[in-house]
């Protein structure tokens, strides 16, 4: 269960960053903030139920040149993203 709680914490903080006003989604695969939040909220909902979503579904968001990194670089919070990505890697551990 601690993996779920750690992932939930990471995704809540990722959501806060993605929801920031003025984010530039031009280089991200997300159309806009609503599209991004829809994807993140679906993961958060599953984690809140105690489920761990498929590793790939979560990992792609934090991957190099993935949607969150592209968004972070074009929106001025790239360094915060890198720290959060490291926390995600630690939290995901050996999850399936």
C-alpha positions in Angstrom: 0.0 0.0 0.0 2.9 2.4 0.6 3.7 2.2 -3.2 0.2 3.4 -3.9 0.5 6.3 -1.4 3.8 7.4 -2.8 2.5 7.3 -6.3 -0.6 9.2 -5.3 1.6 11.9 -3.7 3.6 12.2 -6.9 0.6 12.4 -9.2 -1.1 15.0 -7.0 1.9 17.2 -7.3 2.2 16.5 -11.0 -1.4 17.5 -11.3 -0.7 20.8 -9.5 2.1 21.6 -12.0 0.0 20.6 -15.1 -2.9 22.7 -13.9 -0.8 25.9 -13.6 -2.3 28.8 -15.5 -0.2 29.9 -18.5 1.2 26.4 -19.3 2.2 26.0 -22.9 0.9 22.7 -24.3 2.2 23.3 -27.9 5.0 20.7 -27.7 3.1 18.2 -25.5 1.0 15.4 -26.9 -1.9 16.8 -24.8 -4.3 19.1 -26.6 -4.7 21.4 -23.6 -4.9 21.5 -19.8 -8.3 19.7 -19.7 -6.9 16.8 -21.8 -3.9 16.5 -19.5 -5.8 16.7 -16.3 -8.3 14.1 -17.6 -5.5 11.6 -18.1 -3.8 12.4 -14.7 -7.1 12.4 -12.8 -7.9 8.9 -14.2 -4.7 7.6 -12.7 -5.3 9.4 -9.4 -8.8 7.9 -9.2 -7.4 4.4 -9.6 -4.7 5.0 -7.0 -7.3 6.4 -4.6 -9.1 3.1 -4.9 -5.9 1.3 -3.9 -5.2 0.1 -7.4 -1.9 0.5 -9.3 -2.5 1.3 -12.9 -0.4 -0.3 -15.6 3.2 0.7 -15.3 3.4 1.9 -18.9 0.4 4.1 -18.6 2.1 5.9 -15.7 5.7 5.8 -16.9 4.9 7.4 -20.3 3.9 10.6 -18.6 7.3 10.9 -16.9 9.4 9.6 -19.8 12.1 11.7 -21.4 10.4 13.7 -24.2 7.1 12.5 -22.7 4.1 14.9 -22.4 4.9 16.1 -19.0 8.6 16.8 -19.7 7.7 18.7 -22.9 5.1 20.7 -21.0 7.5 21.5 -18.2 10.2 22.7 -20.6 7.9 25.0 -22.6 6.3 26.3 -19.4 9.3 27.1 -17.3 9.2 24.3 -14.6 11.6 21.8 -16.1 13.8 21.5 -13.0 10.7 20.8 -10.8 9.7 18.1 -13.3 13.1 16.4 -13.1 12.8 16.2 -9.3 9.3 14.8 -9.6 10.3 12.3 -12.2 13.0 11.0 -9.9 10.4 10.6 -7.1 8.1 8.8 -9.6 10.9 6.4 -10.5 11.5 5.6 -6.8 7.8 5.3 -6.1 7.1 3.0 -9.0 9.7 0.6 -7.8 8.7 -2.9 -8.9 5.1 -2.2 -9.7 3.7 -4.3 -12.5 
